[in-house]
């Protein structure tokens, strides 16, 4: 596939996640998908998620937001079936606080479908936000 086609595959997956269209997401990824959040501190980080695990965990995580989260792509570079992407996470948490994060992803695209996703984000910010929301809910 061409670099433009690989970028289009990444755009489609990000769009499906932004729209929380998990049926479409599943259709856009490879059956042997491995999505790894490259972090140490957050629960489950560093462990590759397969398609079924993504479909189980990501919708649950999305309940932390009343609006979003959405990733706005700001840069992409593609070569040889790999795409590096930068983006901005935007939205509003359920406690009314804004969500503004920075992301980098590395994608492997095989036959037009995403096989590998490596996610890099400010996990300290995410962890602190989860703690804040949890503390407010317990109060």
Buried (B, 14 or more C-beta within 10 A) or exposed (E): BEBEEBBBBBBBBBBBBBEBEBEBBBEBBBEEBBBBBBBEEBEEBEEEBBBEBBBEEBEEEBEBBEEBBBBEBEEBEBEEBBBBBBBEBBBBBEBEEEBEBEBBBBBBBBEEBBBBBBBBBBBEBBBEBBEEBEEEEEE
